[in-house]
Amino acid sequence: MGNLSLLLGSVAPKGGTNETVRRVIEETCGVTAIEYGLIAALIAIAAILAFTAVGTSLSDVFNLIAGDL
């Protein structure tokens, strides 16, 4: 990221524009991290719901088998 800032700093006009470009680059990195965090949380919730549903069904199957024995 340092090289990118260095490159943009040499091309961008002097003044506030360089600072603005740097802030936008840093902001998008933070937004990307938040998006990945939200995706991971949604996957975790989906996995918990799936395991709960499978666990309940599996428990019913074991109880049926135990009753038949």
C-alpha positions as CSV (number, residue, x, y, z in Angstrom):
1,M,0.0,0.0,0.0
2,G,2.9,2.3,0.7
3,N,4.1,2.0,-2.9
4,L,0.7,2.9,-4.2
5,S,0.5,6.0,-2.1
6,L,4.0,6.9,-3.2
7,L,3.0,6.5,-6.9
8,L,-0.2,8.5,-6.5
9,G,1.7,11.2,-4.6
10,S,4.1,11.7,-7.5
11,V,1.3,12.0,-10.0
12,A,-1.3,13.9,-8.1
13,P,-1.2,17.7,-7.9
14,K,0.1,19.2,-4.7
15,G,-2.4,20.3,-2.1
16,G,-5.4,18.6,-0.7
17,T,-6.0,16.2,-3.6
18,N,-3.2,13.9,-2.6
19,E,-4.6,13.7,1.0
20,T,-8.1,13.0,-0.4
21,V,-6.8,10.2,-2.6
22,R,-4.9,8.6,0.3
23,R,-8.0,8.7,2.5
24,V,-10.2,7.1,-0.2
25,I,-7.7,4.3,-0.6
26,E,-7.5,3.7,3.1
27,E,-11.3,3.8,3.4
28,T,-11.9,1.1,0.8
29,C,-9.5,-1.2,2.6
30,G,-11.5,-0.8,5.8
31,V,-14.8,-1.3,3.9
32,T,-13.5,-4.5,2.3
33,A,-12.6,-5.9,5.7
34,I,-16.0,-5.1,7.1
35,E,-17.6,-6.8,4.1
36,Y,-15.5,-9.9,4.6
37,G,-16.5,-9.9,8.3
38,L,-20.2,-9.7,7.4
39,I,-19.9,-12.5,4.9
40,A,-18.1,-14.7,7.5
41,A,-20.9,-13.9,10.1
42,L,-23.6,-14.9,7.6
43,I,-21.8,-18.1,6.7
44,A,-21.5,-18.9,10.4
45,I,-25.2,-18.3,11.1
46,A,-26.2,-20.5,8.1
47,A,-23.9,-23.3,9.3
48,I,-25.3,-23.1,12.9
49,L,-28.9,-23.3,11.5
50,A,-28.0,-26.2,9.2
51,F,-26.3,-28.1,12.0
52,T,-29.2,-27.5,14.3
53,A,-31.7,-28.8,11.7
54,V,-29.5,-31.9,10.9
55,G,-29.0,-32.5,14.6
56,T,-32.7,-32.6,15.3
57,S,-33.4,-34.9,12.4
58,L,-30.5,-37.2,13.4
59,S,-31.8,-37.3,17.0
60,D,-35.2,-38.4,15.7
61,V,-33.6,-41.2,13.6
62,F,-31.6,-42.5,16.5
63,N,-34.7,-42.5,18.7
64,L,-36.6,-44.4,16.0
65,I,-33.8,-47.0,15.8
66,A,-33.5,-47.3,19.5
67,G,-37.3,-47.8,19.8
68,D,-37.1,-50.6,17.2
69,L,-34.4,-52.4,19.0
